[in-house]
C-alpha cells in the first residue's frame, strides 16, 4: 500500500437500482485501477467503496454523482475510510 492511497465509501440514493449502476460503477473503477466493491442496499440505495490513488477515487466519486444514463441520482454521501491492504484493481460487484 502506497502513501497516496485513499479509501472512500459512497452511498448513492435516487433511481439507482435496475439501471446498471453497479455494472457501470465497476467498469469505471476497473478503468481507473481501483479496488473495492459496489452493492445494492435493501433500502434502494447503492453503496460503493473505492480505494486507490486520490485522483482516481475523485473520478469514481464524480461518476457516482451522475451515474449511468438511466439513473437519477438524488444525493450521495461520501465517508473517508482508512486504506486497507487489498490487491490493486480487485473491484467486485456484490
C-alpha positions in Angstrom: 0.0 0.0 0.0 1.5 3.3 -1.0 1.2 6.6 0.9 -1.1 8.2 -1.6 -3.8 5.6 -1.2 -7.3 6.8 -0.4 -10.4 4.8 0.6 -13.9 6.2 0.5 -17.4 4.7 0.9 -20.0 6.3 -1.3 -23.7 5.8 -0.7 -26.0 6.9 -3.6 -29.7 7.5 -3.4 -32.3 8.0 -6.1 -33.2 5.8 -9.0 -30.0 3.8 -8.8 -31.1 0.2 -8.8 -32.2 -1.6 -12.0 -30.4 0.9 -14.2 -26.9 -0.8 -14.5 -25.5 1.5 -11.8 -23.4 -1.3 -10.3 -22.1 -2.6 -13.6 -21.1 0.9 -14.8 -19.5 1.7 -11.5 -17.4 -1.5 -11.7 -16.4 -0.5 -15.3 -15.3 2.9 -14.1 -13.4 1.6 -11.1 -11.6 -1.1 -13.2 -10.7 1.5 -15.8 -9.2 3.7 -13.0 -7.3 0.8 -11.4 -9.3 1.0 -8.2 -10.0 -1.8 -5.7 -13.2 -2.1 -3.7 -16.9 -3.2 -4.1 -20.3 -1.9 -5.2 -23.6 -3.3 -3.9 -27.3 -2.7 -3.9 -28.6 -1.9 -0.4 -32.0 -3.2 0.8 -33.4 0.3 1.1 -32.9 1.0 -2.7 -29.5 2.8 -2.4 -26.2 1.7 -3.9 -23.0 1.6 -1.8 -19.5 1.6 -3.3 -16.2 1.5 -1.6 -13.2 2.8 -3.7 -9.5 2.5 -2.9 -6.6 3.7 -4.9 -4.8 6.9 -5.8 -6.7 10.0 -4.6 -7.3 11.4 -8.1 -8.8 8.1 -9.3 -11.1 7.9 -6.2 -12.2 11.5 -7.0 -13.0 10.4 -10.6 -15.1 7.5 -9.4 -17.0 9.7 -6.9 -17.6 12.2 -9.7 -19.2 9.3 -11.8 -21.4 8.4 -8.8 -22.7 12.0 -8.7 -24.4 11.5 -12.1 -24.5 7.7 -12.6 -25.2 5.9 -15.9 -27.7 7.3 -18.4 -31.0 5.9 -16.9 -30.1 6.6 -13.3 -31.4 9.6 -11.4 -29.1 10.5 -8.5 -30.8 12.4 -5.8 -27.9 12.5 -3.3 -24.6 10.9 -2.4 -22.8 10.6 0.9 -19.0 10.2 1.0 -17.2 8.9 4.0 -13.4 8.7 4.1 -12.1 5.4 5.5 -8.6 4.2 6.4 -6.9 2.4 3.5 -6.6 -1.4 3.8 -4.3 -3.9 2.2 -6.1 -5.0 -1.0 -4.9 -6.2 -4.4 -4.9 -3.3 -6.8 -7.7 -3.4 -9.3 -9.7 -6.1 -7.4 -13.2 -4.5 -7.7 -16.2 -6.6 -7.1 -20.0 -6.3 -7.7 -21.9 -7.7 -4.8 
